[in-house]
Amino acid sequence: MTATKESLIRRSLRRFTLGSGPLKRRSDRFQVIGRFVVALSFLLAPLLAVAAATTTTVHLQAVAESEAAERSRTRAVLLEDAPARPRVSSDYGDHLSRTVPVRAAWPVADGTSREGTVLVPPRTPVGTAVPVWVNRQGNPTRAPLDRAGIPGSAAATGALALIGVPMAAWALYAFLCLALDAHRERRWAQDWAAVEPVWNSRLR
C-alpha cells in the first residue's frame, strides 16, 4: 500500500470519526456511535433479510400444511336461482358485484348434508354444482394457502428487511444529528454569553 493510499484511508477514517483530541465533544462521540450503527445496519441487513425470508417460508409452509389437513373441497348444489348482479356502494362509487350469495347444500364427512350460503356468479341456475371448501365441521371456509405464493411472500419479507433496516437506522441517525446540533447551538450560546462580557471589557 502506497503512502498516498494510507494517507487517504487515515483522512477518511478521521473524517468518519469526526477527528480526535481534547477538542472532541461528547456530542461528537454520540454522533460517531450513530455513524457506526448506520454502517453496521448496512452490513447486517443482508443477513437479516435471509433470516426473515427463511422464517417466513417456514411459517407459511406450516400454515399451508395445517390448512390443507383441516380443509377439503366438495361440491355444493344450489337450492335456488342466483339473482342478477347487484350494485354495491363504496367510497369510490357504485360498482357491480362479481358474486352473489345463494342458498346451497353440500355433503359433509358423516354422510349427511348441510345447508348454507355460498357465493356464485350472478344468474347461476338452481341445481348447479359449484366447488366449495369446507372445514372438518363442514362449514364453508376459504381455500388453503397456496404454496405457489410462498416464495413471493418470503422474498417480499426479505426485501423489506434488506431495505427497511438501513433506512430505519439512517432516519434515526438523522434525528440524532438534529438533536445534537440543537444541543451544540445551545451550548455555544451559553458559552458565548459567558465569554462576551469579558471580551467586551478587554476591548474598552
C-alpha positions in Angstrom: 0.0 0.0 0.0 1.4 3.3 -1.0 1.8 6.3 1.3 -0.9 8.2 -0.7 -3.4 5.4 -0.1 -2.5 5.2 3.6 -3.0 8.9 3.9 -6.3 8.8 2.1 -7.6 6.0 4.4 -6.4 7.9 7.5 -8.2 11.1 6.4 -11.4 9.2 5.6 -11.3 7.4 8.9 -10.6 10.6 10.7 -13.5 12.3 8.9 -15.8 9.4 9.7 -14.9 9.6 13.4 -15.1 13.4 13.5 -11.4 13.6 14.5 -9.9 13.1 17.9 -8.2 15.0 20.6 -9.2 17.3 23.5 -11.5 19.4 21.3 -13.7 16.4 20.6 -17.0 16.9 22.4 -19.3 14.4 24.0 -21.9 15.1 21.3 -19.3 14.2 18.7 -18.8 10.9 20.3 -22.5 10.2 20.2 -22.6 11.1 16.6 -19.7 8.7 15.8 -21.6 5.9 17.6 -24.6 6.8 15.4 -22.5 6.5 12.3 -21.2 3.1 13.3 -24.8 1.9 13.9 -25.7 3.0 10.4 -22.7 1.3 8.9 -23.5 -1.8 10.9 -27.1 -1.8 9.7 -25.9 -2.0 6.1 -23.6 -4.9 6.9 -26.3 -6.8 8.9 -29.2 -6.1 6.5 -28.5 -9.0 4.1 -28.2 -11.4 7.0 -31.4 -10.2 8.5 -33.1 -10.4 5.1 -32.1 -14.0 4.6 -33.3 -14.8 8.2 -36.6 -13.1 7.6 -37.2 -14.8 4.3 -36.3 -18.2 5.8 -38.6 -17.7 8.8 -41.4 -16.5 6.6 -41.1 -19.6 4.4 -41.1 -22.0 7.3 -44.1 -20.3 8.8 -46.2 -20.1 5.6 -45.3 -23.7 4.8 -46.6 -24.8 8.2 -49.8 -22.8 7.7 -50.3 -24.3 4.3 -49.9 -27.8 5.7 -52.2 -27.1 8.6 -54.9 -25.6 6.4 -54.6 -28.4 3.8 -55.1 -31.0 6.6 -58.1 -29.1 8.1 -60.0 -28.3 4.9 -61.3 -30.3 2.0 -63.0 -29.5 -1.3 -66.5 -30.6 -2.1 -69.4 -29.5 -4.4 -72.4 -27.6 -3.3 -75.7 -27.8 -5.2 -77.7 -24.5 -5.5 -81.1 -24.6 -4.0 -82.3 -21.5 -5.8 -81.5 -19.4 -8.8 -78.8 -16.8 -8.2 -80.2 -13.3 -8.6 -78.9 -10.7 -11.1 -75.7 -8.9 -10.3 -76.5 -6.2 -7.7 -74.8 -2.8 -7.4 -72.6 -2.4 -4.4 -71.9 1.1 -2.9 -68.5 2.1 -1.8 -66.4 5.1 -1.2 -65.4 5.1 -4.9 -68.9 4.9 -6.2 -71.3 2.2 -7.2 -70.0 -0.9 -9.0 -71.4 -4.3 -10.0 -70.7 -7.2 -7.6 -68.9 -10.3 -9.2 -70.6 -12.8 -7.0 -73.9 -13.1 -5.1 -74.9 -15.1 -2.0 -77.2 -18.1 -2.7 -78.6 -21.0 -0.6 -76.9 -24.3 -1.3 -76.5 -27.8 0.1 -73.3 -29.9 0.3 -72.2 -33.3 1.8 -70.2 -33.5 5.0 -67.9 -36.2 6.4 -70.5 -38.0 8.4 -72.6 -38.8 5.3 -75.2 -36.1 5.9 -75.7 -32.8 4.1 -75.6 -29.3 5.3 -77.2 -26.1 4.0 -75.8 -22.7 4.0 -74.9 -19.7 1.8 -72.3 -19.8 -0.9 -71.1 -17.1 -3.3 -71.6 -17.8 -7.0 -71.7 -15.8 -10.3 -75.0 -13.9 -10.9 -77.8 -15.7 -12.7 -76.4 -19.2 -11.9 -79.4 -21.6 -12.2 -80.8 -23.8 -9.4 -79.3 -27.3 -9.3 -75.8 -26.2 -10.4 -73.0 -27.8 -8.6 -70.2 -25.4 -7.6 -66.9 -26.2 -5.8 -66.6 -25.0 -2.2 -64.0 -25.5 0.6 -65.2 -26.7 4.0 -63.5 -27.4 7.3 -63.7 -30.5 9.4 -67.0 -29.3 10.8 -68.5 -29.0 7.4 -68.7 -25.2 7.5 -67.7 -23.2 4.4 -64.2 -21.6 4.5 -61.6 -20.2 2.2 -59.2 -22.3 0.2 -55.9 -23.4 1.9 -52.9 -21.2 1.5 -51.5 -21.6 -2.0 -47.9 -22.9 -1.7 -47.0 -21.3 -5.1 -47.3 -17.9 -3.5 -44.9 -18.7 -0.6 -41.6 -17.8 -2.4 -43.0 -14.5 -3.4 -44.2 -13.6 0.1 -40.8 -14.7 1.6 -38.9 -12.6 -1.0 -41.1 -9.6 -0.2 -40.3 -10.0 3.6 -36.6 -10.3 2.9 -36.6 -7.3 0.7 -38.4 -5.3 3.4 -35.7 -6.2 5.9 -32.9 -5.5 3.4 -34.2 -2.0 2.6 -36.0 -1.2 5.8 -33.3 -1.8 8.4 -30.7 0.6 6.8 -33.4 3.2 6.1 -34.6 3.0 9.7 -31.1 3.3 11.0 -30.4 6.3 8.7 -33.6 8.0 9.8 -32.7 7.6 13.4 -29.2 8.9 12.7 -30.7 12.0 11.0 -32.9 12.7 14.1 -29.9 12.2 16.3 -27.9 14.7 14.3 -30.7 17.2 14.6 -30.9 16.8 18.3 -27.1 17.0 18.7 -26.9 20.2 16.5 -29.6 21.8 18.6 -27.7 20.9 21.8 -24.5 22.3 20.3 -26.1 25.6 19.4 -27.5 25.9 23.0 -24.1 25.2 24.5 -22.4 27.6 22.1 -24.9 30.3 23.1 -24.3 29.7 26.7 -20.5 29.8 26.3 -20.7 32.9 24.3 -22.9 34.6 26.9 -20.3 33.9 29.5 -17.3 35.0 27.3 -18.7 38.0 25.6 -18.7 40.3 28.6 -15.1 39.5 29.3 -14.1 40.3 25.7 -16.0 43.5 25.6 -14.4 44.7 28.8 -10.9 44.0 27.3 -11.7 45.9 24.2 -12.7 49.1 26.0 
